[in-house]
C-alpha cells in the first residue's frame, strides 16, 4: 500500500495473479499528464499557445473525471508541472520496483516541455519506463534519450519482463509486431514472464462488451483496424502467446478488461487529476 497524506493522489491498488511469476513485482502506473511548459525565454507565440492548451485541458479534466468518478476539486486543479513533482516525490518515498508512464506525458512537443520532463525524470530514484502516446508523435530523435533506440524497451524485475512499445499511431506495423513476438518469446525461453506496455488499448472479441463504453478513437481494433495490426491482435489472443498482461493509457480513466481469456488489460486513469495505480503482480 502506498503511503501519502497528499489529497491530490487517488491511488488504486490492483493485484494481478500471474502464472509462472516467482516473486511479487510492484509497478506504479501513471498516464496522460499532458504536460506543456513555457519558459520565460519562450516565444510569445508559444506562451500563448501553451496557455490556450492549459485552459482547454481544464475542461477535458472535468469531463473525464465526471465520467470515471474521479475527484475533481481544488486539490486536483494544480498544473501538470506541480503534479509531476508530486508523483516523483511519491514514488521516491514508497520505492515500488518501477515507475511506468503509458503515454501522453506531454500534451504538445516543444524543446521546453521535453527538457522539463527529462530534467524531472533524472530525479526519479527507481527504474522507469515511458512509452509514447498519440500526443507525442513526430520529433522522433528528441524522444530517443527517454525511450531508447530499440523497437522494444525492456525492464526486468525478478522474472517479470516489462516490454514497452510505441503504438501511438494506432497501428502495430509488421516490423513492430515481429519485434514484440521475438522479445516476448525470448523472455519466456529465459524463464521470464513478459508484460506489454503501450499507450492505446486493444479491442478484441474477448473485451468487446467492456470496451463498448469507449469511442472507437480510443481503441486499437474494430472496423478501422488495418491488416497488420489485426494480425497482432490475433497473436495476443493465442493460447501460446506468452504476454501475461497489457498496461495502457489513453482512455483517461481506470478500466480493466480481458483481451484474452484470463489475461488483463489495465488502462490507467489520467494523472491530470492525480489518479494512478499501484499494480501488484503476484505469483499464482
Residue pairs with C-beta under 8 A, 6 or more apart in sequence:
1 13
1 278
2 9
2 11
2 13
2 28
2 90
2 94
2 278
3 93
3 94
4 11
4 90
4 93
4 94
6 75
6 86
6 90
7 75
8 75
8 76
8 78
8 83
8 86
8 274
9 86
9 90
9 274
9 276
10 70
10 71
10 269
10 273
10 274
10 275
10 276
11 276
11 277
11 278
12 254
12 269
12 275
12 276
12 277
12 278
13 277
13 278
13 280
14 256
14 266
14 277
14 278
14 279
14 280
15 280
15 282
16 245
16 264
16 266
16 279
16 280
16 281
16 282
17 282
17 283
17 284
18 160
18 193
18 244
18 245
18 281
18 282
18 283
18 284
19 193
19 244
19 284
20 159
20 191
20 193
20 244
20 283
20 284
21 158
21 159
21 160
21 193
21 244
21 281
21 282
21 283
21 284
22 158
22 159
22 283
23 158
23 159
23 283
24 280
24 281
24 282
24 283
25 97
25 98
25 157
25 158
25 160
25 280
25 281
26 96
26 97
26 98
26 278
26 279
26 280
26 281
27 96
27 97
27 98
27 100
27 162
27 247
27 278
27 279
27 281
28 90
28 91
28 94
28 96
28 98
28 99
28 100
28 276
28 277
28 278
28 279
29 100
29 102
29 247
29 266
29 268
29 276
29 277
29 278
29 279
30 87
30 99
30 100
30 101
30 102
30 268
30 271
30 276
30 277
31 101
31 102
31 103
31 104
31 133
31 199
31 248
31 249
31 250
31 267
31 268
31 269
31 270
31 271
32 103
32 104
32 105
32 133
32 249
32 250
32 252
32 268
32 270
32 271
32 272
33 80
33 83
33 84
33 101
33 104
33 105
33 270
33 271
33 272
34 57
34 80
34 104
34 105
34 106
34 107
34 135
34 272
35 80
35 81
35 84
35 105
35 106
35 107
35 113
35 116
35 117
36 50
36 53
36 54
36 80
36 106
36 107
36 108
36 110
36 113
37 50
37 81
37 110
37 112
37 113
37 116
38 46
38 47
38 50
38 51
38 112
39 112
42 50
42 110
42 112
46 110
46 112
49 108
50 108
50 110
53 107
53 108
54 79
57 107
57 272
58 77
60 252
60 272
61 72
61 76
61 270
61 272
61 273
62 72
64 70
64 252
64 253
64 270
64 272
64 273
65 71
65 72
65 76
65 270
65 273
66 72
67 252
67 253
68 252
68 253
68 254
68 255
68 269
68 275
70 76
70 253
70 269
70 270
70 273
70 274
70 275
71 273
71 274
72 273
75 274
76 273
76 274
78 86
80 107
80 271
80 272
81 116
83 271
83 272
83 274
84 117
84 120
85 120
86 274
87 99
87 271
87 276
88 120
88 121
88 123
88 124
91 99
91 124
91 125
91 126
92 123
92 124
92 125
92 126
95 125
95 126
96 126
96 278
97 126
97 127
97 157
98 126
98 127
98 128
98 129
98 155
98 157
98 162
99 124
99 126
99 127
99 128
99 129
100 128
100 129
100 162
100 197
100 247
101 128
101 129
101 130
101 131
102 131
102 133
102 197
102 198
102 199
102 247
102 248
102 249
102 250
102 268
103 130
103 131
103 132
103 133
103 134
103 135
103 136
103 168
103 198
103 199
103 200
103 249
103 250
104 133
104 134
104 135
104 136
104 199
104 249
104 250
105 117
105 130
105 133
105 136
106 113
106 114
106 117
106 135
106 136
107 113
107 135
108 135
109 136
109 138
109 139
109 142
111 142
114 139
114 142
114 143
114 146
117 146
118 145
118 146
121 128
121 130
121 146
127 155
127 157
129 153
129 155
129 162
129 164
129 197
130 146
130 147
130 164
131 147
131 153
131 164
131 165
131 166
131 197
131 198
131 199
132 143
132 147
132 166
132 168
132 199
133 168
133 199
133 200
133 249
133 250
134 168
134 169
134 170
134 199
134 200
134 250
136 143
136 168
137 168
137 169
147 153
147 164
147 166
151 165
151 175
151 176
151 179
152 163
152 164
152 165
152 179
152 180
152 183
153 162
153 163
153 164
153 165
153 197
154 161
154 162
154 163
154 164
154 183
154 187
155 161
155 162
155 164
156 162
156 192
159 191
159 192
159 193
160 192
160 193
160 195
160 281
161 187
161 192
161 193
161 194
161 195
162 194
162 195
162 197
163 180
163 183
163 184
163 187
163 194
163 195
163 196
163 197
163 243
164 197
164 198
165 172
165 176
165 179
165 180
165 196
165 197
165 198
166 176
166 198
166 199
167 176
167 198
167 199
167 200
167 220
168 199
168 200
170 200
170 220
170 229
171 220
171 226
171 228
171 229
172 180
172 220
172 228
172 229
172 232
172 233
173 228
173 229
174 228
174 231
176 232
177 228
177 231
177 232
177 235
180 196
180 232
181 235
183 194
184 194
184 196
184 241
184 242
184 243
185 242
187 193
187 194
187 242
188 194
188 242
193 242
193 244
194 242
194 243
194 244
195 243
195 244
195 245
195 246
195 247
195 281
196 243
196 245
196 246
196 247
197 246
197 247
197 248
198 246
198 247
198 248
199 248
199 249
199 250
200 218
200 219
200 220
200 248
200 250
201 211
201 218
201 219
201 220
201 246
201 248
201 250
201 251
201 255
201 265
201 267
202 219
202 220
202 221
202 233
202 236
202 246
202 259
202 265
203 211
203 219
203 220
203 221
203 222
204 221
204 233
204 236
204 237
204 259
204 260
205 237
206 237
206 257
206 258
206 259
206 260
206 261
207 257
207 258
207 259
207 265
210 255
210 256
210 257
210 258
211 219
211 221
211 255
211 257
214 251
216 222
216 223
216 224
218 250
218 251
220 229
220 233
221 229
221 230
221 233
225 233
235 241
236 243
236 246
236 259
236 260
237 259
237 260
238 260
241 260
243 263
244 263
245 263
245 264
245 265
245 266
245 281
246 259
246 263
246 264
246 265
246 266
247 265
247 266
247 268
247 279
248 265
248 266
248 267
248 268
249 267
249 268
250 267
251 267
252 269
252 270
252 272
253 267
253 269
253 270
253 275
254 266
254 267
254 268
254 269
254 275
254 277
255 266
255 267
256 264
256 265
256 266
256 267
257 264
257 265
258 264
258 265
259 265
266 277
266 279
268 275
268 276
268 277
269 275
269 276
269 277
